[in-house]
Amino acid sequence: MAITKKTRFSRRVPDHVTDEIVNVLGEEDRFFGFNDLFEVVYGRLKERKAVSGGEEMLRLRAYEKLQNLVTRGMIEKEGKEYKGLDRLAEAHSEFDAEE
């Protein structure tokens, strides 16, 4: 019996949503409400033509990514507002490429 060997090619593609969240929160040292943050992120992604799946789906993905960054200790959450911390740059897709 012939054994088939499966090889996988895995490439980590840049996460544009997380990158834009990192860029927005990293630029200003202030708290953002989610809706304000999302509007800025959505606008930037539209400019880059990196929007797919519709606005509501993107809103859900952005919220999930934001909560993940809060859990990892890269974003401070105070009530319903968010602020980037010093480690936030580690979440950017270019951070892994530099190492």
Secondary structure, DSSP 4 states (H G I P E B T S, - for coil): -PPP-----------HHHHHHHHHHHH--S-EEHHHHHHHHHHHHHHTT---S-HHHHHHHHHHHHHHHHHTTSEEEETTEEEE-GGGGGGSHHHHHH-
